[in-house]
Amino acid sequence: MQFEELSHKVIGCAIEVHRELGPGLLESTYEQCLAYELKSCNIDFSCQHPLPVAYKGVYLDCGYRIDILVENRLILELKSVEEIKEIHKAQLLTYMKLADIRIGLLINFNVSQRLSNGIKRFVI
């Protein structure tokens, strides 16, 4: 699957979850529902994917987890917050750098209208 097609499908899955549930739930709920939608679309992914930190040539498990890693080439960082802050953006960018993955989506499900207002795309 081409990347643009994959990205489109993933965003469609997130929109479906938001359409069904609306805002106001825990991030973990949206993660599980999005995982269900991705599986239904036969999209390969991993939830809570471990992300070690490379330090002086050693990989250390510092407890970082990618919310959803899609086909080993797209990071989804899920939020359910009143507003996206700079720290949320920094978190995703750091995960992308550590995982050597160029594209990530920051998805905030806590938006009252269209989910597209809560999606930010990052490329490094």
N, C-alpha and C positions, 0 to 999 in steps of 0.2 A: 504494500500500500504506500502510495506517495505521501510525503509528510503533510502537505496541505490537506489532503483527503483525510488523513488520520486526525489532524488537528480539528478539522471541521466536525468529524464524527464525535470526538471527545467533547467538544463544546456542545454539540447537540445532546449528548448524554447528560451533561451537567444541566442544561436548560430543562430537559425532561424532569430531572430530579427536583429542580426548583419549582417547576410548574405544578408538580404533584404535592410537594411539601410546603412550599412557601418559606418565608424567613422565620427565624426565631428558635431553631433547634440547635442542638449541639453539633459541633464540627464532626464528631465521630459518627453521628447519624447520617450526615450528608456523605461521608466517606463510604460507609457501607452501602448506601443506596446507589451511589455513583459506581461502586464496584459491581453491583448487580447489573446496572445498565451497560457497563463496559463488557461484562461477560456475555450479556445478551446479544451484543454486537460482535462477538468473537474477536475482541481486541485484547491482546496480550498485555498484562499489567501485573504489578506487585504492590500490595498495600504495606505501609509501614516498612519500606525497604531500608535495610541498614545502610548507613553512610559513614564509613570510617574516615578518620582524619589522617592524612599523610603528614608525618612529622619526622624530618631528618631521615627519610628513607624507610620509616617504620609506619605501618598502618595501625592506628589505635582506635578501638571502639570507645567512643566518647558518648554514646547514647543517642546520636543524631539519627533521625529516621525521615525518609522522604515519604510524604503522605501517600502519594501514588506515583509510581514510575511506570510509564506507558512505553512498551516495546523498547525498553532500554535507550530511549532517545527523546523523551518528553517528561519533564517533571511537573507534577500538579501539586501545588501547595494550597491547601484548602483552609478557608477561614469562615468564621461565623461571628463577625465583629461589627460594631457600629460603623466604623470607618477604617479603611486601610491606612496604616501608618508607615513611615519610612522604615521602621524596624522590620515590618513584614516583607517589604521589598528587599531589604538587605538580607534577610534570612533566605529568601528564594535565590537571590543572586549568589550567595555563598554556597548553597547546596549545589547549584549548577556548576560552580567552579570546582568544588570538591569532587563532584561526580563526573566532571569533564563532559557535561551535556550542555549544548548550546542554547536550547530553547526551553522555556518554562512558562507555565500559566499560573497566575495567582488568582484564585477564584474565591470571592466573598459571597457566600450564600445568604448573608443577612442584608439583602437589598429588597425593598418593598415592591418595586415594579419589575422591570425586565432584568434578568440575570446578566445580560450583556453589559449592563452598567457596573457590574461587580467583577468583570474579568479584565485582567491586565496581562499582556503578553510581554515577555522579556527575552531578548536575544543577546548573547555575548559572543 
